[in-house]
């Protein structure tokens, strides 16, 4: 196969790998979006905590391992509850080996013991995780753009005054970027071949990288070469980047120059120092995500600073291989010792870089190269060109592969953790439901029993009031004359006044007896309320809702305050009694049943006596009539009749007070009977008793019902949470399977032909 055909085959093969990686990155991003949506709307993703007492959680050796190797035994996993349930002395952040990309940095300082995890609620951690997922999606978008971009970008970065600008000048073999003993680069300077600008060497100051278009003069400001140093060192206009189009001096190497290589377009980006200020450092951390190759420049005199170590650890999430240049190596006296110490640091910071240190780690002096050339620098340049152009899988696809693999590993880890958390949540809820079932059933029985007893108290109280009122007023109605017997009789001349006093006494007696029935009804109401209050006290002893439930406007203190005045008034005791007046018939007993019985007895006695006398003296009367004559005999009979009538009238007049009492009592009783007096008051007091007792019965029943509803609400909440946990268990189990399958596909893309 010819060299041309071989090159075309490799390009097609590389393009196919790019396409596959692009597809898998899209799948990974979709997975992250799905997790974020699920985390926000359905189930706060459980972020695992490790217990120092148990050594924390251990990371599995592979995301494709079985469940047994993915995480420790289920006992080592923490349940998905708030961190308040975890003692502060035991809760700590996960070790860095557990999560990489999705690890939440909650430290307050660089000390491992200083964290805020123990003070955060589950929802707060979920929000932080959601933000981290969004950041990962943004990073994947940048990876997609980098894979689609045919060019390669090389970021030259490092600490302040490490010689980054000098290195860039040495690579293009031109003194383009300003150099100084003091830190001088204040903004990003991108050096590209002038062929990308129609062969014209220009310097464009770019206010907005996103809006920059070299064909649109409104998106940049041209800078003269003599003004470049001032712009780079001061950046008063706050440009985001300088775009420097230049012709690279031809390399004496047989491999040609780095920028003008005839394979891909390459850009060298000089950056501000890491530890200049926090803003520049943050911008640099974000910018490296858009870069294919990172050339980290280390000052041989200082080695790796803390900011440099943080940068390499962050970049290591996607870039397993980092090109490291140890500059100013010529100033070191004991070079072997310096080399050994730097390599020891690299071994801890980037193991894969250390494994290929002969090609990726170089000890050079950029000043020597600019002064006249250096073999070490030439070899470094050759290795950089090879890494950027010939090993494009490592420089362009491997970072995307590594980042996707790390993300998918973290997804598998979180999925396994949440499956365990959901399982424990289900077990806990089932345990709570089982433990609460006896109480719930007992509460239902107590509600039924209390409701029945309350209804019984109400019905019994009303029935007792009705029975007593009906019996008492019926007896009162039958014995109205007893009340009149106590009225003094002043004789025949005061008969009318006497009759008025008798009527008034009867009315007052009726009122008194009705009031007595009212008092009995009040006593019955109080007794019934006391019974219901005792039932309420028993309910309160159950310990639920006792402080929040009250008897509406009344309280238990009102139980003893019920008086007859609280019984609803009917206006008067009887409408008939209000209009009752004395009548003539009240003085004359037309129904002479009782009077005529006496008279009849007397008349019968007199008649019997007279008949005997007449029979015995019949002949005497005949003889008398014969002697005195018929007229005289008639006069004697008339006189006797007058005497008998006068005696009868005298008798009636002498019994007039009894007649008045009897007649008025009979008439009032008849009036009360006609208007349904007894039934009316029995119904009235029964209704009032029901009105006074029923709110307490309803209150008791309502409180029990609220207790039952509260218990049922808790049960429904437990069931809802169990359903959510079951759905989450299924979701995260399927998520783990998807992540493992996608991870296999990502790992299947290799550098092999």
C-alpha positions as CSV (number, residue, x, y, z in Angstrom):
1,X,0.0,0.0,0.0
2,X,1.4,3.4,-1.0
3,X,2.1,6.1,1.6
4,X,-0.7,8.2,0.2
5,X,-3.2,5.4,0.4
6,X,-2.0,4.6,3.9
7,X,-2.4,8.2,4.9
8,X,-5.9,8.3,3.5
9,X,-6.8,5.0,5.2
10,X,-5.6,6.3,8.5
11,X,-7.6,9.6,8.0
12,X,-10.8,7.6,7.2
13,X,-10.1,5.4,10.3
14,X,-9.6,8.4,12.5
15,X,-12.7,10.1,11.1
16,X,-14.7,6.9,11.9
17,X,-13.4,6.9,15.5
18,X,-14.3,10.6,15.8
19,X,-17.8,9.8,14.6
20,X,-18.2,7.0,17.0
21,X,-16.8,9.0,19.9
22,X,-19.2,11.9,18.9
23,X,-22.1,9.5,19.1
24,X,-21.1,8.1,22.5
25,X,-20.5,11.6,23.9
26,X,-24.0,12.5,22.8
27,X,-25.3,9.4,24.6
28,X,-23.3,10.4,27.7
29,X,-24.7,13.9,27.7
30,X,-28.2,12.6,27.3
31,X,-27.6,10.3,30.3
32,X,-26.5,13.3,32.4
33,X,-29.5,15.4,31.3
34,X,-31.8,12.5,32.2
35,X,-30.1,12.2,35.7
36,X,-30.4,16.0,36.2
37,X,-34.1,16.0,35.3
38,X,-34.8,13.0,37.6
39,X,-32.8,14.6,40.4
40,X,-34.9,17.8,40.1
41,X,-38.3,16.4,39.7
42,X,-38.6,12.9,41.1
43,X,-35.8,11.7,43.4
44,X,-33.0,13.7,44.9
45,X,-30.0,11.7,43.8
46,X,-28.3,10.3,46.9
47,X,-24.7,11.5,47.2
48,X,-22.8,8.9,49.2
49,X,-21.0,9.6,52.4
50,X,-18.2,7.5,53.8
51,X,-17.7,6.7,57.5
52,X,-14.1,7.2,58.6
53,X,-14.7,4.5,61.2
54,X,-15.2,2.0,58.4
55,X,-12.6,3.3,56.0
56,X,-15.1,4.9,53.5
57,X,-16.3,3.5,50.2
58,X,-13.8,1.9,47.8
59,X,-13.8,2.5,44.1
60,X,-14.1,-0.5,41.9
61,X,-11.3,-1.3,39.5
62,X,-13.6,-1.0,36.5
63,X,-17.0,0.4,35.7
64,X,-17.8,-2.9,34.0
65,X,-17.3,-4.9,37.2
66,X,-20.1,-6.8,38.8
67,X,-22.2,-5.3,41.5
68,X,-20.1,-6.9,44.1
69,X,-17.0,-5.0,42.9
70,X,-18.7,-1.8,42.0
71,X,-19.1,-0.8,45.7
72,X,-18.6,-2.3,49.0
73,X,-21.1,-4.5,50.7
74,X,-24.5,-2.9,51.3
75,X,-23.7,-2.3,54.9
76,X,-21.0,0.2,53.8
77,X,-23.6,2.3,51.9
78,X,-25.4,5.1,53.6
79,X,-29.2,5.4,53.3
80,X,-30.8,8.2,51.3
81,X,-31.7,10.4,54.2
82,X,-30.7,13.9,55.3
83,X,-27.2,14.2,56.7
84,X,-28.7,15.2,60.1
85,X,-29.0,11.4,60.7
86,X,-25.3,10.9,60.3
87,X,-23.1,11.9,63.3
88,X,-20.9,14.9,62.4
89,X,-17.9,13.1,63.8
90,X,-18.3,10.3,61.3
91,X,-19.6,11.9,58.1
92,X,-16.9,12.9,55.7
93,X,-16.5,13.5,52.0
94,X,-15.7,10.6,49.7
95,X,-12.1,9.9,48.9
96,X,-11.0,11.1,45.5
97,X,-10.8,7.5,44.3
98,X,-14.6,7.1,44.7
99,X,-15.8,9.8,42.4
100,X,-13.8,11.9,39.9
101,X,-15.8,14.1,37.6
102,X,-19.0,14.1,39.7
103,X,-17.3,14.6,43.0
104,X,-18.6,17.6,44.9
105,X,-15.9,19.8,46.3
106,X,-17.5,21.0,49.6
107,X,-14.2,21.8,51.4
108,X,-13.8,25.0,53.1
109,X,-10.0,24.8,52.8
110,X,-7.4,22.4,51.5
111,X,-7.6,20.4,54.7
112,X,-9.5,17.2,54.2
113,X,-11.2,17.5,57.6
114,X,-12.7,20.9,56.7
115,X,-16.0,20.3,54.9
116,X,-19.5,21.4,55.1
117,X,-21.2,18.1,54.1
118,X,-22.4,17.5,57.7
119,X,-24.3,20.8,57.6
120,X,-26.0,20.4,54.3
121,X,-29.5,18.9,53.7
122,X,-30.1,16.2,51.2
123,X,-31.9,18.8,48.9
124,X,-28.9,21.1,49.1
125,X,-26.5,18.4,48.1
126,X,-28.9,17.5,45.3
127,X,-28.8,21.1,44.0
128,X,-25.0,21.1,44.1
129,X,-25.0,17.8,42.2
130,X,-27.4,19.2,39.7
131,X,-25.0,22.1,39.1
132,X,-22.1,19.7,38.7
133,X,-24.1,17.7,36.1
134,X,-24.8,20.9,34.2
135,X,-21.0,21.6,34.2
136,X,-20.3,18.2,32.9
137,X,-22.8,18.7,30.1
138,X,-21.1,21.9,29.2
139,X,-17.7,20.1,29.2
140,X,-19.1,17.4,26.9
141,X,-20.4,20.1,24.5
142,X,-16.8,21.5,24.4
143,X,-15.5,17.9,23.7
144,X,-18.0,17.6,20.9
145,X,-16.8,20.8,19.4
146,X,-13.1,19.8,19.8
147,X,-13.8,16.5,18.0
148,X,-15.6,18.2,15.2
149,X,-12.8,20.8,14.9
150,X,-10.1,19.5,12.5
151,X,-7.5,21.8,13.9
152,X,-5.5,21.2,17.1
153,X,-5.1,23.7,19.9
154,X,-2.0,23.6,22.2
155,X,-2.3,25.5,25.5
156,X,1.0,26.5,27.0
157,X,0.4,27.1,30.7
158,X,2.1,27.0,34.0
159,X,2.9,29.1,37.0
160,X,4.0,32.7,36.9
161,X,7.4,33.4,35.4
162,X,7.9,29.8,34.3
163,X,8.9,30.9,30.8
164,X,5.7,30.1,28.9
165,X,6.1,33.0,26.4
166,X,9.7,32.2,25.9
167,X,8.8,28.6,25.1
168,X,6.2,29.7,22.5
169,X,8.7,32.0,20.9
170,X,11.2,29.2,20.7
171,X,8.6,26.9,19.1
172,X,7.8,29.4,16.3
173,X,11.5,30.5,16.2
174,X,10.5,34.1,16.4
175,X,10.5,36.6,19.2
176,X,6.8,37.4,18.9
177,X,5.5,37.4,22.5
178,X,7.0,39.9,25.0
179,X,9.4,38.4,27.5
180,X,10.5,39.8,30.9
181,X,12.0,38.7,34.2
182,X,8.6,39.7,35.8
183,X,5.3,38.1,34.8
184,X,4.1,40.0,31.8
185,X,1.3,38.0,30.0
186,X,-2.2,39.3,31.1
187,X,-4.4,37.7,28.5
188,X,-4.5,34.7,26.3
189,X,-2.4,35.0,23.1
190,X,-3.2,32.5,20.3
191,X,-0.4,32.1,17.7
192,X,-1.5,30.6,14.4
193,X,0.0,30.3,11.0
194,X,-0.6,33.4,8.8
195,X,-1.9,31.1,6.0
196,X,-5.2,31.1,8.0
197,X,-5.4,34.9,7.4
198,X,-4.7,34.8,3.7
199,X,-1.0,34.9,4.3
200,X,-1.1,38.3,6.1
201,X,0.6,38.7,9.4
202,X,-1.7,40.6,11.8
203,X,-2.5,40.9,15.4
204,X,-6.2,40.9,16.3
205,X,-7.3,42.0,19.8
206,X,-10.5,40.1,20.4
207,X,-13.1,41.5,22.9
208,X,-15.3,38.4,22.5
209,X,-14.0,35.1,21.5
210,X,-17.5,33.7,20.7
211,X,-18.2,36.6,18.3
212,X,-14.8,36.7,16.6
213,X,-14.7,36.5,12.9
214,X,-11.4,37.5,11.1
215,X,-13.5,38.6,8.0
216,X,-15.6,40.9,10.2
217,X,-13.4,43.9,11.3
218,X,-16.1,44.9,13.9
219,X,-15.3,41.8,16.0
220,X,-11.7,42.7,16.6
221,X,-9.2,45.5,16.9
222,X,-5.9,45.4,14.9
223,X,-2.8,45.9,17.1
224,X,0.5,47.0,15.7
225,X,3.5,44.8,16.6
226,X,5.2,47.6,18.4
227,X,2.1,48.0,20.7
228,X,1.9,44.3,21.4
229,X,3.9,44.4,24.5
230,X,1.8,47.1,26.1
231,X,-1.4,45.3,25.2
232,X,-0.2,41.9,26.6
233,X,1.3,43.4,29.8
234,X,-1.5,45.8,30.6
235,X,-4.7,44.8,28.8
236,X,-6.4,48.1,29.7
237,X,-9.2,47.4,27.2
238,X,-9.9,44.0,28.8
239,X,-9.6,42.0,25.7
240,X,-10.4,38.3,26.0
241,X,-7.7,37.1,23.6
242,X,-5.0,38.2,21.1
243,X,-5.0,36.4,17.8
244,X,-1.5,36.5,16.3
245,X,-1.2,35.5,12.7
246,X,2.5,34.9,11.9
247,X,4.9,33.1,9.5
248,X,6.8,30.5,11.4
249,X,10.5,30.3,10.5
250,X,11.3,27.0,8.8
251,X,12.6,24.4,11.1
252,X,15.8,22.7,10.3
253,X,14.3,19.5,11.4
254,X,13.3,17.0,8.7
255,X,9.8,16.9,10.2
256,X,9.1,20.6,9.4
257,X,7.5,23.3,11.6
258,X,4.7,22.8,14.1
259,X,2.3,25.4,12.9
260,X,2.8,25.0,9.2
261,X,2.8,21.2,9.1
262,X,0.6,20.4,6.1
263,X,-1.6,18.0,8.1
264,X,-3.8,20.0,10.5
265,X,-4.0,23.6,11.6
266,X,-2.3,24.1,14.9
267,X,-2.6,27.0,17.3
268,X,-0.3,27.8,20.2
269,X,-2.0,29.6,23.1
270,X,0.1,31.4,25.6
271,X,-1.8,31.9,28.9
272,X,-1.4,34.1,32.0
273,X,0.2,32.5,35.0
274,X,-1.8,30.2,37.2
275,X,-1.3,31.9,40.5
276,X,-1.5,35.5,39.4
277,X,-5.1,36.0,40.7
278,X,-8.2,33.9,41.2
279,X,-10.0,35.3,38.2
280,X,-7.2,34.4,35.8
281,X,-6.8,31.0,37.4
282,X,-10.5,30.3,37.0
283,X,-10.4,31.4,33.3
284,X,-7.5,29.2,32.7
285,X,-9.2,26.2,34.3
286,X,-12.2,26.8,32.0
287,X,-10.1,27.4,28.9
288,X,-8.2,24.1,29.2
289,X,-11.5,22.3,28.6
290,X,-11.4,23.7,25.0
291,X,-7.8,22.5,24.4
292,X,-6.6,19.3,22.8
293,X,-3.0,19.4,24.1
294,X,-1.8,20.9,27.4
295,X,1.9,21.9,27.5
296,X,2.5,22.5,31.2
297,X,5.6,24.6,31.7
298,X,7.4,24.0,35.1
299,X,10.1,26.3,36.4
300,X,12.9,23.9,37.2
301,X,13.8,26.1,40.2
302,X,10.3,25.8,41.8
303,X,8.9,22.5,40.7
304,X,5.1,22.0,40.9
305,X,3.3,24.6,43.1
306,X,-0.1,23.9,44.8
307,X,-1.9,25.8,42.0
308,X,-0.1,23.8,39.4
309,X,-1.0,20.5,41.1
310,X,-4.6,21.5,41.3
311,X,-4.6,22.4,37.6
312,X,-3.1,19.0,36.6
313,X,-5.5,17.1,38.8
314,X,-8.4,19.0,37.2
315,X,-7.1,18.5,33.7
316,X,-6.5,14.8,34.5
317,X,-10.3,14.3,34.5
318,X,-10.1,14.1,30.7
319,X,-6.4,14.3,29.8
320,X,-4.5,11.2,30.8
321,X,-1.4,12.4,28.9
322,X,-0.1,15.9,29.7
323,X,2.9,17.3,27.9
324,X,5.3,18.7,30.6
325,X,8.2,20.9,29.9
326,X,10.6,21.6,32.7
327,X,12.1,25.0,31.6
328,X,15.3,26.7,32.7
329,X,16.9,23.4,33.4
330,X,20.2,24.9,32.5
331,X,20.1,27.0,35.7
332,X,20.1,23.8,37.9
333,X,23.3,22.6,39.3
334,X,22.3,19.2,40.5
335,X,20.1,18.2,37.5
336,X,19.8,14.6,38.4
337,X,18.3,15.4,41.7
338,X,15.9,18.0,40.2
339,X,14.8,15.5,37.5
340,X,14.2,12.8,40.1
341,X,12.1,15.1,42.3
342,X,10.0,16.4,39.4
343,X,9.3,12.9,38.1
344,X,8.2,11.8,41.6
345,X,5.7,14.6,41.6
346,X,4.5,13.7,38.1
347,X,4.0,10.1,39.1
348,X,1.5,11.1,41.8
349,X,-0.2,13.8,39.6
350,X,-0.5,12.0,36.3
351,X,0.5,8.3,36.3
352,X,0.0,7.8,32.6
353,X,2.2,10.8,31.8
354,X,4.8,9.3,34.1
355,X,4.5,6.0,32.3
356,X,5.4,7.7,29.0
357,X,7.8,10.2,30.5
358,X,10.4,9.7,27.9
359,X,8.1,11.2,25.3
360,X,6.0,13.5,27.5
361,X,8.3,15.0,30.1
362,X,11.2,17.1,28.8
363,X,13.9,19.1,30.7
364,X,15.0,22.0,28.4
365,X,16.0,25.6,28.3
366,X,14.0,27.8,25.9
367,X,16.7,30.5,26.2
368,X,19.3,28.2,24.8
369,X,17.0,27.3,21.9
370,X,16.5,31.0,21.1
371,X,20.2,31.6,21.5
372,X,21.5,29.0,19.2
373,X,19.7,25.7,19.5
374,X,19.5,22.8,21.9
375,X,19.4,19.1,21.3
376,X,17.1,18.6,24.2
377,X,14.7,21.3,22.9
378,X,14.8,19.8,19.4
379,X,13.8,16.4,20.8
380,X,11.0,18.0,22.9
381,X,9.7,19.8,19.8
382,X,9.8,16.5,17.8
383,X,7.9,14.7,20.5
384,X,5.3,17.5,20.8
385,X,4.8,17.5,17.0
386,X,4.4,13.7,17.1
387,X,2.0,13.8,20.0
388,X,-0.1,16.5,18.3
389,X,0.0,15.4,14.7
390,X,0.9,11.7,14.6
391,X,-0.7,10.5,17.8
392,X,-4.0,12.4,17.3
393,X,-5.9,9.7,19.1
394,X,-4.0,10.4,22.3
395,X,-4.1,14.2,21.8
396,X,-7.7,14.6,20.5
397,X,-9.8,11.5,21.1
398,X,-8.2,10.1,24.2
399,X,-9.2,13.1,26.4
400,X,-12.8,12.7,25.3
401,X,-12.7,9.0,25.8
402,X,-11.1,9.4,29.3
403,X,-13.6,12.1,30.3
404,X,-16.6,10.0,29.1
405,X,-15.2,6.9,30.9
406,X,-14.8,8.9,34.1
407,X,-18.3,10.3,33.8
408,X,-19.8,6.9,33.1
409,X,-17.9,5.4,36.0
410,X,-19.2,8.0,38.3
411,X,-22.7,7.4,36.9
412,X,-22.4,3.7,37.6
413,X,-21.1,4.4,41.1
414,X,-24.0,6.8,41.9
415,X,-26.5,4.4,40.3
416,X,-25.3,1.5,42.4
417,X,-25.3,3.8,45.5
418,X,-28.9,4.9,44.8
419,X,-30.1,1.4,44.1
420,X,-28.9,0.5,47.6
421,X,-30.3,3.7,49.0
422,X,-33.7,3.0,47.4
423,X,-33.7,-0.6,48.6
424,X,-33.0,0.6,52.2
425,X,-35.6,3.2,51.9
426,X,-38.2,0.6,50.9
427,X,-37.2,-1.7,53.7
428,X,-37.4,1.2,56.2
429,X,-40.9,2.2,55.0
430,X,-42.1,-1.4,55.1
431,X,-40.8,-1.7,58.6
432,X,-42.6,1.6,59.6
433,X,-45.8,0.4,58.0
434,X,-45.7,-2.9,59.8
435,X,-44.9,-1.3,63.1
436,X,-47.8,1.3,62.7
437,X,-50.4,-1.1,61.6
438,X,-51.5,-2.3,65.1
439,X,-51.8,1.3,66.2
440,X,-53.8,2.2,63.1
441,X,-56.2,-0.7,63.6
442,X,-56.5,0.1,67.3
443,X,-57.3,3.7,66.5
444,X,-60.0,2.6,64.1
445,X,-61.6,0.5,66.9
446,X,-61.3,3.3,69.4
447,X,-62.9,5.7,66.9
448,X,-65.8,3.3,66.4
449,X,-66.2,2.7,70.1
450,X,-66.0,6.3,71.0
451,X,-68.5,7.3,68.3
452,X,-71.0,4.7,69.5
453,X,-70.5,5.8,73.1
454,X,-70.9,9.4,72.2
455,X,-74.1,8.7,70.3
456,X,-75.4,6.6,73.3
457,X,-74.6,9.4,75.7
458,X,-76.5,11.8,73.4
459,X,-79.5,9.5,72.9
460,X,-79.7,8.5,76.6
461,X,-79.5,12.2,77.7
462,X,-82.3,13.3,75.3
463,X,-84.4,10.3,76.2
464,X,-84.1,11.0,79.9
465,X,-85.0,14.6,79.4
466,X,-88.1,13.7,77.4
467,X,-89.2,11.0,79.8
468,X,-88.8,13.2,82.9
469,X,-90.4,16.2,81.3
470,X,-93.4,14.3,80.0
471,X,-94.0,12.5,83.3
472,X,-93.5,15.5,85.5
473,X,-95.7,17.9,83.6
474,X,-98.4,15.3,83.2
475,X,-98.5,14.8,86.9
476,X,-98.5,18.6,87.4
477,X,-101.4,18.9,85.0
478,X,-103.5,16.4,87.0
479,X,-102.9,18.0,90.3
480,X,-103.4,21.7,89.5
481,X,-106.0,22.0,92.2
482,X,-103.4,21.2,94.9
483,X,-101.8,24.5,94.1
484,X,-105.1,26.4,94.5
485,X,-105.8,24.8,98.0
486,X,-103.1,27.0,99.4
487,X,-105.0,30.2,98.6
488,X,-106.9,31.7,101.5
489,X,-110.7,32.2,101.0
490,X,-112.1,35.6,102.2
491,X,-115.8,34.8,102.1
492,X,-118.6,35.2,99.6
493,X,-118.1,38.9,99.2
494,X,-114.4,38.4,98.2
495,X,-115.2,35.5,95.9
496,X,-114.1,37.2,92.7
497,X,-110.7,38.2,94.2
498,X,-110.3,34.7,95.5
499,X,-110.9,33.3,92.0
500,X,-108.2,35.6,90.6
501,X,-105.8,34.5,93.2
502,X,-106.5,30.9,92.5
503,X,-105.9,31.3,88.8
504,X,-102.6,33.2,89.4
505,X,-101.5,30.5,91.8
506,X,-102.2,27.8,89.3
507,X,-100.3,29.7,86.5
508,X,-97.3,30.2,88.8
509,X,-97.3,26.6,89.8
510,X,-97.2,25.6,86.1
511,X,-94.3,28.0,85.5
512,X,-92.4,26.6,88.5
513,X,-92.8,23.0,87.4
514,X,-91.7,23.9,83.8
515,X,-88.6,25.7,85.3
516,X,-88.0,22.5,87.3
517,X,-88.0,20.5,84.1
518,X,-85.5,23.1,82.6
519,X,-83.2,22.6,85.6
520,X,-83.4,18.8,85.2
521,X,-82.5,19.2,81.5
522,X,-79.5,21.4,82.4
523,X,-78.3,18.8,84.9
524,X,-78.7,16.0,82.3
525,X,-76.8,18.1,79.8
526,X,-73.9,18.7,82.3
527,X,-73.8,15.0,83.1
528,X,-73.7,14.1,79.4
529,X,-71.0,16.7,78.7
530,X,-69.0,15.3,81.6
531,X,-69.1,11.8,80.1
532,X,-68.1,13.1,76.6
533,X,-65.3,15.1,78.3
534,X,-64.0,11.9,79.8
535,X,-64.0,10.3,76.4
536,X,-62.2,13.3,75.0
537,X,-59.6,13.0,77.8
538,X,-59.1,9.4,76.8
539,X,-58.6,10.4,73.2
540,X,-56.1,13.1,74.3
541,X,-54.2,10.4,76.2
542,X,-53.4,8.8,72.8
543,X,-50.9,11.6,72.3
544,X,-52.1,12.8,68.8
545,X,-53.4,16.2,67.9
546,X,-54.2,17.0,71.6
547,X,-52.7,20.4,71.4
548,X,-54.3,21.4,68.1
549,X,-57.9,20.4,68.5
550,X,-60.5,22.4,70.5
551,X,-64.2,22.4,70.9
552,X,-64.8,25.3,68.6
553,X,-65.8,28.3,70.7
554,X,-66.3,26.2,73.8
555,X,-63.9,24.4,76.0
556,X,-64.0,21.9,78.8
557,X,-64.3,24.7,81.3
558,X,-67.9,25.4,80.0
559,X,-69.1,22.0,81.1
560,X,-70.3,23.2,84.5
561,X,-71.7,26.6,83.3
562,X,-74.9,25.3,81.7
563,X,-78.0,27.0,83.4
564,X,-81.7,27.2,82.7
565,X,-81.1,30.6,81.1
566,X,-79.2,28.9,78.3
567,X,-82.3,26.8,77.4
568,X,-84.0,28.4,74.4
569,X,-87.0,30.4,75.5
570,X,-90.5,29.9,74.0
571,X,-91.7,33.4,75.0
572,X,-94.3,32.2,77.6
573,X,-95.1,28.9,79.4
574,X,-98.4,28.7,77.6
575,X,-100.2,30.9,75.2
576,X,-103.6,29.9,76.6
577,X,-102.6,30.9,80.2
578,X,-101.4,34.3,78.9
579,X,-105.0,35.1,77.8
580,X,-106.9,33.2,80.5
581,X,-109.7,35.3,82.2
582,X,-112.3,34.5,84.9
583,X,-115.7,33.4,83.6
584,X,-119.1,33.1,85.2
585,X,-118.9,29.3,84.7
586,X,-116.0,29.3,87.1
587,X,-118.4,30.1,89.9
588,X,-121.3,27.8,88.9
589,X,-120.7,24.1,88.6
590,X,-123.2,23.2,85.8
591,X,-121.9,19.7,85.9
592,X,-123.6,19.1,89.3
593,X,-122.2,15.6,89.5
594,X,-120.5,16.1,92.8
595,X,-123.2,18.6,94.3
596,X,-126.1,16.6,93.2
597,X,-124.7,13.5,94.7
598,X,-124.9,15.1,98.1
599,X,-128.3,16.6,97.4
600,X,-129.6,13.3,96.0
601,X,-128.4,11.5,99.1
602,X,-130.1,14.0,101.3
603,X,-133.3,13.9,99.2
604,X,-133.2,10.2,99.2
605,X,-133.0,10.2,103.0
606,X,-135.7,12.7,103.3
607,X,-137.8,10.9,100.8
608,X,-137.3,7.6,102.6
609,X,-138.2,9.3,105.8
610,X,-141.2,11.0,104.3
611,X,-142.3,7.8,102.7
612,X,-142.2,6.0,105.9
613,X,-143.9,8.8,107.7
614,X,-146.5,9.0,105.0
615,X,-147.0,5.2,105.0
616,X,-147.2,5.1,108.7
617,X,-149.4,8.1,109.0
618,X,-151.3,7.8,105.8
619,X,-154.5,7.5,107.6
620,X,-153.4,10.4,109.9
621,X,-152.9,12.6,106.9
622,X,-156.2,11.6,105.4
623,X,-157.8,12.3,108.6
624,X,-155.9,15.6,108.8
625,X,-156.8,16.6,105.3
626,X,-160.3,15.8,106.1
627,X,-160.2,17.9,109.2
628,X,-158.2,20.9,107.9
629,X,-159.1,20.7,104.3
630,X,-157.2,20.2,101.1
631,X,-155.9,23.8,100.8
632,X,-154.2,23.7,104.1
633,X,-152.5,20.4,103.3
634,X,-151.1,21.9,100.1
635,X,-149.7,24.8,101.9
636,X,-147.9,22.6,104.3
637,X,-146.3,20.6,101.4
638,X,-145.2,23.9,99.7
639,X,-143.6,25.1,102.8
640,X,-141.7,21.9,103.2
641,X,-140.4,22.2,99.6
642,X,-139.3,25.8,100.2
643,X,-137.4,24.8,103.2
644,X,-135.7,22.0,101.3
645,X,-134.8,24.3,98.4
646,X,-133.5,26.9,100.8
647,X,-131.3,24.3,102.5
648,X,-130.0,23.2,99.1
649,X,-129.1,26.8,98.1
650,X,-127.4,27.4,101.4
651,X,-125.4,24.3,100.9
652,X,-124.2,25.3,97.4
653,X,-123.2,28.8,98.5
654,X,-121.3,27.5,101.5
655,X,-119.2,25.2,99.0
656,X,-118.5,28.1,96.5
657,X,-114.6,28.2,97.2
658,X,-114.2,24.6,96.4
659,X,-116.3,25.0,93.3
660,X,-114.0,27.9,92.1
661,X,-110.8,25.9,92.8
662,X,-112.2,22.8,91.1
663,X,-113.6,24.7,88.1
664,X,-110.4,26.8,87.5
665,X,-108.2,23.7,87.8
666,X,-110.3,21.8,85.4
667,X,-110.5,24.6,82.9
668,X,-106.6,25.3,83.0
669,X,-105.9,21.5,82.7
670,X,-108.3,21.4,79.7
671,X,-106.6,24.4,78.1
672,X,-103.1,22.9,78.6
673,X,-104.3,19.6,77.2
674,X,-105.8,21.3,74.1
675,X,-102.6,23.1,73.2
676,X,-100.4,20.0,73.8
677,X,-98.6,21.5,76.8
678,X,-96.8,18.4,78.0
679,X,-95.7,17.2,74.5
680,X,-94.6,20.7,73.6
681,X,-92.2,21.1,76.5
682,X,-91.0,17.6,76.3
683,X,-90.1,18.2,72.6
684,X,-88.6,21.6,73.4
685,X,-86.3,20.4,76.2
686,X,-85.3,17.3,74.2
687,X,-84.3,19.5,71.3
688,X,-82.3,21.9,73.6
689,X,-80.6,18.9,75.2
690,X,-79.6,17.6,71.8
691,X,-78.4,21.0,70.7
692,X,-76.3,21.4,73.8
693,X,-74.8,17.8,73.9
694,X,-74.4,17.1,70.2
695,X,-71.5,19.6,69.5
696,X,-69.4,17.8,72.1
697,X,-70.2,14.4,70.6
698,X,-69.4,15.8,67.1
699,X,-66.2,17.3,68.4
700,X,-65.1,14.0,69.9
701,X,-66.0,12.1,66.7
702,X,-64.3,14.8,64.6
703,X,-61.1,14.7,66.6
704,X,-61.0,10.9,66.3
705,X,-61.7,11.3,62.5
706,X,-58.8,13.8,62.2
707,X,-56.5,11.4,64.1
708,X,-57.5,8.6,61.7
709,X,-57.1,10.9,58.7
710,X,-53.7,12.0,60.0
711,X,-52.6,8.4,60.4
712,X,-54.0,7.6,56.9
713,X,-52.2,10.6,55.5
714,X,-48.9,9.3,57.0
715,X,-49.6,5.9,55.6
716,X,-50.4,7.4,52.2
717,X,-47.2,9.4,52.4
718,X,-45.2,6.3,53.3
719,X,-46.8,4.4,50.4
720,X,-46.0,7.3,48.0
721,X,-42.4,7.4,49.2
722,X,-42.2,3.7,48.8
723,X,-43.6,3.9,45.3
724,X,-41.0,6.6,44.5
725,X,-38.2,4.5,46.0
726,X,-39.4,1.5,44.0
727,X,-39.4,3.6,40.8
728,X,-36.0,5.0,41.6
729,X,-34.7,1.5,42.3
730,X,-35.8,0.4,38.8
731,X,-34.6,3.7,37.2
732,X,-31.1,3.6,38.7
733,X,-30.7,-0.1,38.0
734,X,-31.6,0.6,34.4
735,X,-29.3,3.6,34.4
736,X,-26.4,1.5,35.6
737,X,-26.9,-0.9,32.8
738,X,-27.1,1.9,30.3
739,X,-23.9,3.5,31.7
740,X,-22.0,0.2,31.6
741,X,-23.1,-0.5,28.1
742,X,-22.1,3.0,27.0
743,X,-18.8,2.7,28.8
744,X,-18.0,-0.6,26.9
745,X,-18.7,1.2,23.7
746,X,-16.5,4.1,24.6
747,X,-13.7,1.8,25.7
748,X,-14.0,-0.1,22.4
749,X,-12.5,2.9,20.6
750,X,-8.7,2.3,20.6
751,X,-5.7,3.7,19.0
752,X,-5.1,0.4,17.2
753,X,-5.7,0.3,13.5
